[in-house]
Amino acid sequence: MRPKIDQELLRLGAPTGRLGYVQMAITLELIMQEEQVTSTTRVLYPKVAERCNTKPARIERNVREEIKAIWNFGNQKRLDQLFINRGKYPPGNKEFLYTIARYLQQNG
């Protein structure tokens, strides 16, 4: 599962040298493993924080910054394929993460 996640993040143009990259990949992995996760903030970020030995708020911030970097400097054609009616501003963390996870589950 992780190789598919890494491959898609690289296709999107995610900067790999940042903490947010690893934390986003772990978050996507957890989303894809769970049957139904409803709360990103209360459930996912604490699990990722535990694995990364940090605080949930830092996970949220790092993932948000990674999304901004992808949205502003990543593969625009790929983003247009995944996010219909893509606007100027990046989606929230939950929308971005679940869109990528859903794509990987359907096409993986």
ABEGO torsion letter per residue (X at the ends): XAAAAAAAAAAAGBBAABAAAAAAAAAAAAAAABABBABAAAAAAAAAAAAAGBBAAAAAAAAAAAAAAAAAABBAAAAAAABBGBBABBBBAAAAAAAAAAAAAAAX
